[in-house]
Amino acid sequence: MVAFAAAVPLRGGTGMTVRKPVRRVVTGHDDQGRAVILSDDADAPNSFSSDTIPGFGATVVWFTPAGAVDHVTDEDPAPAGAQIDFPAVGETVVRIADFPPDAVYPKDAGDTVFDEIGAQEEREAGSEHSGGKHFWFHRTESIDYAVVLEGEITLLVDEGEVTMRAGDVAIQRATAHAWSNRTDSNARMVFVLVGTDPISPAEIAARRGEVEAGARR
């Protein structure tokens, strides 16, 4: 992946926390078919930094639509200003996210976070069994490979939790979950999200029952 500086938040002139940039290097081909460095961005263009939550934000490094992946053109699928949310079936998104300590979020953190990222539907989908135990609970129709780059963060699911540190990887299989930063420093993660066919937790439970019943026959 990409190398980053230490996870200590920077302060801008207004006192607000400034997210560290994400360097993005993209390869491609020239007209003779030779491999080239297509671009080397000191700060990947598709970035979001919260205006209300110090240190919270994310950068979409790359996106691929469903179907054949374009290795021919030089088109940037994640330019500045493009709205890239969660992937649909067959789409992929590479996102680097910064999670500040839970203590810096406002009292209405859940409303604020999901309004800012436009994901109230995902928030509602993740609330069925969570019992409101953390404001970050949400659920997406995707398989996500989540790697901690810096800091420490706790992954919560409906039943259980695990604390992850730099180098640890979580395989998120369309489950309701939340990310809780219980430290006093920012955590940075990279997510590779792959859109999958929609299936609800209730349908998963029903299919598991069918599999178990079949195994007992």
C-alpha positions as CSV (number, residue, x, y, z in Angstrom):
1,M,0.0,0.0,0.0
2,V,1.1,3.6,0.7
3,A,3.5,4.7,3.4
4,F,2.3,7.4,5.7
5,A,3.6,9.7,8.4
6,A,2.8,9.3,12.1
7,A,-0.9,9.2,13.1
8,V,-0.9,12.4,15.1
9,P,-3.5,14.9,13.8
10,L,-2.2,18.1,12.3
11,R,-3.7,21.5,13.2
12,G,-4.6,24.2,10.7
13,G,-4.6,27.9,11.3
14,T,-8.3,27.7,12.4
15,G,-7.6,25.1,15.1
16,M,-9.4,22.4,13.2
17,T,-7.7,19.0,12.7
18,V,-6.3,18.6,9.2
19,R,-6.2,15.1,7.6
20,K,-2.9,14.0,6.3
21,P,-2.8,13.6,2.5
22,V,-2.9,10.3,0.8
23,R,-0.3,9.9,-1.9
24,R,-1.6,8.0,-4.9
25,V,0.6,6.4,-7.6
26,V,-1.2,5.0,-10.6
27,T,0.4,2.9,-13.4
28,G,-0.6,2.6,-17.0
29,H,0.7,2.0,-20.5
30,D,2.0,4.2,-23.2
31,D,1.1,3.9,-26.9
32,Q,3.8,1.2,-27.4
33,G,2.3,-0.9,-24.6
34,R,5.1,-0.2,-22.2
35,A,4.3,0.2,-18.5
36,V,4.6,3.7,-17.2
37,I,3.8,5.8,-14.1
38,L,0.7,7.4,-15.2
39,S,0.3,9.8,-12.2
40,D,1.8,10.5,-8.8
41,D,-0.5,12.6,-6.7
42,A,0.8,14.0,-3.5
43,D,-2.8,14.2,-2.3
44,A,-5.4,11.9,-4.0
45,P,-8.1,14.1,-5.5
46,N,-11.2,12.4,-4.2
47,S,-11.0,13.3,-0.5
48,F,-13.5,14.3,2.2
49,S,-12.7,15.9,5.5
50,S,-15.5,16.6,8.1
51,D,-16.3,20.1,8.9
52,T,-17.7,19.1,12.3
53,I,-15.7,16.1,13.5
54,P,-12.0,16.9,13.9
55,G,-9.8,14.4,12.1
56,F,-12.7,12.4,10.5
57,G,-12.6,11.9,6.8
58,A,-11.8,9.5,3.9
59,T,-10.1,9.4,0.5
60,V,-11.3,7.2,-2.3
61,V,-8.1,6.1,-4.0
62,W,-9.7,4.0,-6.8
63,F,-13.0,2.7,-8.1
64,T,-13.9,0.1,-10.7
65,P,-17.4,-0.4,-12.1
66,A,-19.0,-3.8,-12.6
67,G,-17.8,-5.8,-15.6
68,A,-14.5,-5.7,-17.4
69,V,-11.8,-3.5,-15.8
70,D,-10.3,-0.8,-18.0
71,H,-6.6,-1.2,-18.4
72,V,-6.5,0.7,-21.7
73,T,-7.5,4.4,-21.2
74,D,-6.0,7.0,-18.8
75,E,-9.3,7.9,-17.4
76,D,-9.4,8.6,-13.6
77,P,-12.4,6.8,-12.1
78,A,-12.0,8.6,-8.8
79,P,-11.5,12.3,-9.6
80,A,-12.1,15.2,-7.4
81,G,-15.8,15.8,-6.8
82,A,-17.1,12.4,-7.9
83,Q,-19.6,10.9,-5.4
84,I,-18.4,7.4,-4.7
85,D,-20.2,5.7,-1.9
86,F,-20.6,2.0,-1.2
87,P,-20.1,-0.4,-4.2
88,A,-23.0,-2.0,-6.1
89,V,-22.8,-5.6,-7.2
90,G,-19.4,-6.2,-9.0
91,E,-18.1,-2.7,-8.3
92,T,-14.9,-2.1,-6.1
93,V,-13.9,0.8,-4.0
94,V,-10.5,1.4,-2.4
95,R,-10.9,3.9,0.5
96,I,-8.6,5.2,3.2
97,A,-10.4,6.4,6.2
98,D,-9.3,8.3,9.3
99,F,-11.1,7.6,12.6
100,P,-10.6,10.1,15.4
101,P,-11.0,9.1,19.1
102,D,-14.6,8.5,20.0
103,A,-14.4,11.3,22.5
104,V,-14.2,14.0,19.9
105,Y,-17.5,13.1,18.2
106,P,-20.5,15.3,19.0
107,K,-23.3,14.1,21.2
108,D,-25.5,13.2,18.2
109,A,-22.6,11.4,16.5
110,G,-24.7,8.9,14.7
111,D,-26.8,11.5,13.0
112,T,-23.8,13.7,12.2
113,V,-21.6,10.9,10.8
114,F,-24.2,9.3,8.5
115,D,-25.6,12.6,7.3
116,E,-22.1,13.7,6.3
117,I,-21.4,10.5,4.4
118,G,-24.9,10.1,3.0
119,A,-25.4,6.6,4.5
120,Q,-28.5,6.7,6.7
121,E,-29.9,3.7,4.8
122,E,-26.7,1.7,5.7
123,R,-27.0,2.9,9.3
124,E,-30.6,1.7,9.5
125,A,-29.6,-1.7,8.0
126,G,-27.0,-2.1,10.8
127,S,-29.2,-1.3,13.7
128,E,-31.4,-4.4,13.8
129,H,-29.4,-6.4,16.4
130,S,-26.9,-3.8,17.7
131,G,-29.0,-2.5,20.5
132,G,-27.6,1.0,19.9
133,K,-24.3,0.1,21.6
134,H,-22.2,2.3,19.3
135,F,-23.1,5.2,16.9
136,W,-21.0,3.8,14.0
137,F,-23.1,0.7,13.5
138,H,-24.0,0.2,9.8
139,R,-24.3,-2.6,7.2
140,T,-23.4,-2.7,3.5
141,E,-24.0,-5.3,0.8
142,S,-20.3,-6.0,0.2
143,I,-17.3,-8.0,1.3
144,D,-14.7,-5.6,2.7
145,Y,-11.0,-6.2,3.4
146,A,-10.1,-3.8,6.2
147,V,-6.4,-3.2,7.1
148,V,-5.3,-1.0,10.0
149,L,-2.5,1.2,8.8
150,E,-1.9,3.3,11.9
151,G,-3.2,3.4,15.4
152,E,-5.7,1.1,17.2
153,I,-9.4,0.5,16.6
154,T,-12.0,-1.8,17.9
155,L,-14.3,-3.7,15.5
156,L,-17.8,-4.3,17.0
157,V,-20.4,-6.6,15.7
158,D,-23.8,-7.6,17.1
159,E,-22.3,-10.2,19.3
160,G,-18.7,-9.5,20.1
161,E,-15.7,-7.2,19.5
162,V,-12.0,-7.4,18.7
163,T,-9.3,-4.7,19.0
164,M,-7.1,-4.3,15.9
165,R,-3.7,-2.6,15.5
166,A,-1.4,-1.7,12.6
167,G,-1.0,-4.6,10.3
168,D,-4.2,-6.4,11.4
169,V,-6.8,-7.3,8.8
170,A,-10.5,-7.9,9.1
171,I,-12.7,-9.6,6.5
172,Q,-16.0,-8.0,6.7
173,R,-18.7,-10.2,5.2
174,A,-21.8,-8.0,4.9
175,T,-22.2,-7.9,8.6
176,A,-23.5,-5.1,10.8
177,H,-20.5,-3.5,12.4
178,A,-19.0,-0.4,14.0
179,W,-15.5,1.1,14.4
180,S,-14.7,2.4,17.8
181,N,-11.5,4.4,18.5
182,R,-11.0,4.2,22.3
183,T,-7.6,5.7,22.2
184,D,-6.5,9.4,22.2
185,S,-5.0,9.3,18.7
186,N,-6.4,8.9,15.2
187,A,-6.5,5.6,13.5
188,R,-6.1,5.2,9.8
189,M,-7.4,2.2,7.8
190,V,-7.6,1.1,4.2
191,F,-10.7,-0.6,2.9
192,V,-11.1,-2.6,-0.3
193,L,-14.8,-3.0,-0.8
194,V,-16.3,-5.4,-3.3
195,G,-20.1,-5.1,-4.0
196,T,-22.0,-8.4,-3.5
197,D,-25.5,-9.6,-4.2
198,P,-28.0,-8.3,-1.7
199,I,-28.9,-10.7,1.1
200,S,-30.4,-9.7,4.5
201,P,-29.4,-11.1,7.8
202,A,-32.7,-12.8,8.1
203,E,-32.2,-14.6,4.7
204,I,-28.7,-15.6,5.8
205,A,-30.1,-17.1,9.0
206,A,-32.8,-19.0,7.0
207,R,-30.2,-20.4,4.6
208,R,-27.9,-21.4,7.4
209,G,-30.9,-23.3,8.9
210,E,-31.5,-25.0,5.6
211,V,-27.8,-26.0,5.3
212,E,-27.8,-27.4,8.8
213,A,-31.0,-29.3,8.2
214,G,-29.6,-30.8,5.1
215,A,-26.5,-31.9,6.9
216,R,-28.5,-33.8,9.5
217,R,-30.4,-35.8,6.9
